[in-house]
């Protein structure tokens, strides 16, 4: 068991037994390889990039690329003390001391170092820009990293001191330098031909900065059968052995891992696009973690199967240009979307609870249903609870937009999302709005920014699969101007100011006021339309031990190194 998580995992295991979500069996023969079906896509190794974040790198590589923290099964940040320690230092200026494990080494034999932190901060700080003013690094977001003034690091050292800007505090600092986002700086140094990344980034050579950014942006892109494994070293209990369309993503025990060895030496990740029904019939799956109702014909006989509400928010992210440039058209569309009917038909995870995740349609953009603040801010959604065709018709007439056509894109095939689009199309037809299903097997959220679609149907931050966390950092960042996750191009200075203040606010009354203002603003501007907490089907095969459901961005593979399958 990971040293830093023994107590937590024991508590979670006890809780999961009561909820029926912990798999266990007393079989005699351990299976040497476990198949893991998860509806993320394997597109980038770099979870801090826009491509990595929107494809689901955190759900695949959390135990391959480790960090100081990882997302636990309830969406909370958990310290990974095998990697190192992070300690906030008392003082007027927020300062965090990081110390990497002295034994830490990548699978290629290169020691982990503070260079990795400098690279992460530099890439996500927003400090490096192109001549046209745009960001040099295609970072998913700059949340928290933009508040850091400097990272004190002697190249190659195990120690780093992170100093935040004077007057700024970033309360969710444990979301920084995390699993699947702390990338190997030495690989970048080798690729661009410099002794160390720290010196290169501290220097004034703009052309060199651009080369570093180019590799960070695209050097870790993953295509089946085309990996140069020397560029994909591991800092966790598993490393990549191979990646192909026919054999999946094969992870094997990392021989250089300094922590507890993984219980099972081989995990085969079957990502989005796999014929899951066929794999189930072949008895090739031990763990399944997919959107509920997303796969037609999937039979999980013999599995301990549960459908649970996740921390991912099923939502429509709307463009703010093209057909949706007038806010009145966005309002008309929101008024004809049958949010209550969608929840009743497609959004329930069993019998809904009276409150909390999955209790009903999601009536907030950035505040989660189990938050103490949710009941106070949810009232702004009242005009959009169910399809109001007369109101939608009136809004459309006021916009003088004629009879618009809305193209809704999502990663296909996905039976539940196809049904969602069909229900919206049927409802909005009455208001003179044509809704077109633009789902595609190669769909990415960036198609919204490119103008190829008008809306994206997905989870938090447009993720196709596992999404969400208790901190909600991605949800806030996905609507912030200039963020890589802001695929709809929403820009509102007041919203950005609110998020900045919330990141360091400790007064609950002020927090409530800010969240109320944010939700009122977002329901007025409608950069997105929240639908419901995405239901997830999580199943463990007979004989599975130590499986704990993780309906968050880290997925159920958050502790895959502890899995044991006995048959």
N, C-alpha and C positions, 0 to 999 in steps of 0.2 A: 504494500500500500504506500502511496506517496506520503512521505513523512508529514507534509503540511496539511494533509487532508484526512488523516486517520479518524480524528474525532468527528469531523464534519460528515464523512461518509457513513460512519456508524449511525449518526443521528438520522441522516437521510434514508439510510437503509431501513431503520425502524419505522420511519414515517411512511416509506414506500410500501412496506408490508401491509400496513393498515389500509393504504389506498389501493392495494392490489397492483402496484406498479413495479414491484421488485421481483425479478425472475430468480428462481432457485430450483435445484434438483440435486438428488443424491446419486447420480449415475456413477459408473465405474470407469468408463473409457473417455478420456478427454480428447476432443476433436482438435487437431493441430491448426486448423484454419477456420475462421468465422467469416461468413458473408454478411456485409452490412449494406442494406439498401437505404439510401438517404437521397431525397429529391433536391439536393444541392447540385450545382454543376461544377465540374472541375475545369476551371478556366484560367486561374492564376494561383500561384503559390503565395503571392503577396496579399495578405488579407487587409493591409492598410491602403491598398490602391482601390480606385473606384471599381475596377473589374473584379478584384478579389472580394470586396465587400458585397457587391451586388450579385455575385454568383454563389457565395456561400463558403468561402475558404475556411471560416471559423468552424464550420460543422465538419470539415474534412481533415484539416491539418492541425487541430488543437493539440494533439499528442505527437505531432511531428515537429512543429515549430513551437517551442514553449516560450513563455514569458513570465514576468514576475507575478502575474495574476491570470486567471482564466475564469470563464463564465460557468458557474455551477448550474445544477438542474433547476433551481428556482429563479435563475436569472441574475443571481448575486455574484459579485466579484470575490474570488477566493485566492488567497496567497498560495503560490507554488514555491515552497521553500527549497525544493530540490534545485530550482533555478537560481535562487538567491533571495536576498531580503531587501525590503524597501521600507524606509522609516522616515516619517515626517519629523522634521527638526523644529522645535519650538522657536519662535521668533517673530518679529514684525513682518518680515518678508517670507512668504511661503517657500520652504526649501525641503527637498526630499533627498535623502541619501540612499543610493542603490549600491548593493554589493553582490556581485555575481559569485556563485559557488566556485571556490578555487579549483574544484575538480571538473568544472564544466568544459566540455569540448564538443565540437561539431563532429558529425560522423566522418568527415574527411580528415580529422586529426587536428584541425585548427581550434585553438582555445576560444571560448566565448570571451567577449571583452566589451568595455564601455563604448567601443567604436560602433557597436550595434545600436546603442541608445542615441548616439549623435546622428547616425543615419536616419533613424526613425523620426527624431525631432526635426531635423533639417527638411526631410521630405514632407512633413505634415505641418510645418510651422506657417507656411504661406509666405516665408521671407524671400524665396527665390522666384523671380518672375521672368517671363519672356519679354522681348522688346515691346510687344503690344500691350503689356500689363497683365496678361493672363498668367496663371500659375505654371511654373516650370514642371513641378511634380503633379501627377494626376492622383492626388490624394482623395480618399473617400470623404474625409472631413479634416478640418484643422482644430476641432474641439479640444480644448485643453492644451494642445501643443502650441497654439498661437499665443497662449498666455505665458509661455516659458521664455525667460530672457536669455538664459544660457545653460549649457550643459558642460560642466567642468569635467574633463576627461583627458588623462594622459594616454595617448594611443597604446593599445594593447593591455591597458590596466583592467583590473576586475572591479574598480571603484568608479562611481560617477556621482557628482552632486548636481542636482537639477534645481535651478533657482528661477522662481517665477518673477514676473514683472512687478515692480513696486506698486502697491495698491490693488493688486489682483490676487484673488484666491480662487482656486479651482477645487471645489469640494469633491467631485468624483475623480480625483487624481489616480485612483486605483484602476481606472479604465485606460491608463497610458502604459505603453511598453508591455503589452499583453500577448497572450498566446495567439499564434497565427499572424501577428503583426510585427514582431521583433525579428527583422530580417538579417541574414548574415552579411555584414559589411565587408568582410574579406573577399567575398565573391564579387562584389561591385568593384573593389579595389583591383582585383585581378583583371576584370573585364575591361576597365578603362585604363589600366596600366599605371597605377600610382602606388606608392608604398603603403599609404593608409588613407582611409576616407576622411578621417578627422582633419588632417592637414589640408586635404584637397578642398573640403567644404569651408574651411576657415579662410582659405586664400581668396584672392580676387579674380581668379581666372574664370570668366563667365562661360567660355567655351567648354571648360572642364566640368563646370557645374551642369551644363546642358547634357554632356555625355553621361554623367552620373544619373541625372534625371531620366534620360532615355532608357538606361538599363533598369532603373527602379520601376519605371512605368511598364515596360514590355519585356524585359529580360527574363522574367519569371512566368511569362505566359505559357500555358500548358496545352499542348495538342497531342492527342493519342498517337503513340508510336514515334514521337519526334523529340523526346527529352534527352538533353545532354545532362546526365545525372550529376556530373561534376559541379553543375551550377545549382543543384538542389540538395545541399547537405542538410542533415537533420540536427536539431538540438533537443530532441525528445526521445521517448522510449521506442518510437517507431521511425523508420526511414522509408523512403520510396524505393521499391525494387523495380517496378515497371508500371507503365500506363498504356493501355490499349483499349480500343473499342470492344474487342472480343473478350478480353480477360479482366477488364476493370482496372481500378487503381489498386495495385498490390503493395501493401505495407508490411514490412518485416521488422523483426526485433533489431534495434540499433545496438550493435556490439560495443559502441563507445559510450552508451548511456551510463551515467554515473549513479543514477538512482535505482530503485527497485526494478528488476527486470519485468517486462510485461508477462502476464499470466499465460497469454496465448501468443505464439511466436509469429502468427501471420493473420492479418486482417485484409479481406478483399472488399474494397468500397465499390459499390455499384451505384453510380450517380444517376442523375436525371437523364432520361433517354434510354435507360435499360428496360428491357421487357421484364418487369417485375413478376408478372403472372407466370411467365415461363420459368424464371429463376426459382420461384416458390415451388413449382411442380417438380423441378429438378432437385429439390432439397438443398439448394445452394445458399439459402439465407438462414442466418441465425438471429439477426436483428433487423427490424423494419421500422423506419421513421419517415413517414410521408404525410402529405396533406390528406386529410380525411376525404374520402370519396373522389380522389383525384385519378385513381387507376381503375378502369373498367376491367372486370373479370379476375380481379385479384382475390384468391382464396387462401386464407391463412389457417387452414386446419391444423390443429396441434399446437398453435401458438397461443401464448397468453397475450391477448390483444385488448387494447384499450384505446378509446378516443378521448382526448383531453383538450381543453382550450389552451392555446399557447400564448406566449407574450408577444408574438407577432401579430400586428394589426392588419387584417385583410382590408385592402383599401384600393381606391382608384386615385392614382396620381394624375392630375390634369396638366396639360400644357398651358402656358400663359401667353402663347402666341398662336397664330393661325386662327382656326375656328373658335378657340377659347380665349382669344385676346380680350374681348369684352367680358367683364366680370358678370354681366347680365346673362350671357350664354352659359357660363359656368354655373350660375345660380339656377337657371332653367333646367339644366341637366341634373343638378343635385335634387331639385324638386320632383323630378320624374323618376329618380332611382328609388325602387321599392325597398328601402333599407330594412323595414320590419319583416316584410315577406322573405327577403333574402336570408335574414337570420333564421326565421322560422323554418325555412326549407333547406338551407345549405349550411348555416352557421352554428347549429347546436352541436355540442359535444355531449350527447346523452341528455339527461334531464338537467335543465339549466339551474344553477344555484340562485338563491334569492339576491345575492350581491357578489361582486368580485368578477374575476375573469370568466367570460362566457355567460354572464347573467342576462344578456340581451344585446341588442344592437350596440355597437361601440359609438358613444356619443361625444367623443373627444379625439383630437388629433394627436396631442402630445402627452395627455394625462391618462394613466392606465386605470383600468376599471377597478382594480383593488387598491388604488391610492385613496388615502383619507380625503384628498382634495376632490376626487371625482364627482361625488354627488353635488358639490357646490358649483362646479363648472359645466356640468353636462347640459344645463338648461339652454345653452346657446344652440343646441341641436334640435330644439323643439320644432322649428319650421320645416325640418327635413327628416322627420321620423318615418313618414310613409310617403308613397307616391301621391303628390298633389298635382294632378294634371291641369286643372284650371290655373293654379298659380304658375306652373311651368309655362303654360301657354301665354300667360300675361307677361312673364319675364322675357320670353322670347320675342314677343311683339314689341316690348319696350326697347329691346336691343336692335330691332330692325335687321335681324340676321337671317331672315327667310326661313328655310327649312334645312337646318344644318345636318351634316353627316359626321358622326363621331366614330373614329376607328379605335377600338380598344385592343391593345396588344398584351400578350402574356406568353410565357414559355409553354408551348404545347408539346405533346398532348396533355391535357389536364381536364378530366371530365367535370370536376366541380366548377372550375373557372369557366369552362365552356357553357355550363348551365347558368352560371351567374350572368354572363354576357347575354344569353338568350332571354333571361327574365327581364333584364334591364331593357333590352331591345323591344320586347313586347309591351312593357310599361310606357316607355318613352315615345313609342309610335303614336300614342294618343295625343301627344303634345306637338307632333310634327317633327320630331327628332328621329333621324335614322341612325341606328347603332349597328356597326359592322364588326364582326368577330375577326380580329387581325392577329389571333394567336398563331405562333409559328415555332417549329422545333429549334430554330436558331435565334430566337428572339432574345434581345438584351434590352434593358431599360434605356440605354443610350439612344435607342431609336426614337424615343420621345423628343429628346433634344435635337435630333436630326430632322424632325418633322415627318418621319415615316408613319407615325401614329399620333393620335390626339390624347390618348390616355393609356396608362399602364395599370393593369390589374395584378397586384402582387401583395407581398407582406410588407412589414416595416422596412423603409428605405428601398422599396421595390424588389426585395429579395424574392426569388422564386420558391425557396424552400424554407428551412429553419430560420427564424428571425426573432428579434426582440430580446430585451434584457430588463432587469428591474431598474437600472439606472436611466434607461430611456435616452441615452446619448445619441444614438443613431436616429431616433424619431425626431428629435430637435434639429439635428444637423441636416436632415433630409429636406428641410424647408428654409435653410439658411442660404442667403445669397452667396454665390460663388463656391458653395460646397460641391464636391464631386457627386454627392448623393442627391443633389437638387436637380434631378433630371428634367423637371418641369420648368425650370428657369424662374421660379418664384423669387421676387426681390422686394422686401419690405423693411425699411430701416428701423421702424419701431419694433417689429418682431425680432430682428437681430439684437437690438438693444435689450429687449426683455430676456432673451436667452443668455446674453452675457451676464446680466445681473443675477439671473437664477442660478448660474453656475457657482456663484459664491455667496448666495443668500442663506442665512441661517435663521432668520426670523420667520416663523410660520405664518404670521398674519400678512407680512409683505409677500411671502411666497404665494399665498392664496390669491392675493390681489393681482399679482403678476400673471399667474396661471389663468385667472379669470379673464384678464385683459387679452392674453394670448389666444385663448379659445374664442372669445368674441371676435377678435380680429380675423382668425382663420376661418370661422364660419361665415364671416362677411366677405372675405376675399376668395375662399374656396380653392386653394391650390391643390387640395386633395379632398376626397370624400371617404371618411372611415366607414367601414361596414360592420365588422365583428371581429372578435378575437379568433384568429385562424385556428380551426380545429385540426389537431394532428392525430393520426393513427400511429401508435407506437406498439410494437409487438415483439415478444421474445420467444424464440423457439423452445420446444421442450428440452429440458436439460440445461438451460441457460442459467448461469450464476452471475451475480454482481451487476446485473443489468438494471439501471435506474433511469427512468424516463427523463429526458431533458428537452422539454418543449420551448427552447430558446434558440438564439442564434448559434450556440455551440452544438445543438443537437444532442441526441442520445449518445453519440460517440464521445461525449466529454470525458468519460472514464474508460474508454475502450481498452486501455492497458490492464484493466482489472477483470475483463470479461473471461469467463470460463464456460465452455460448452461441453457437456458430457452426454454421450449417447451410448 
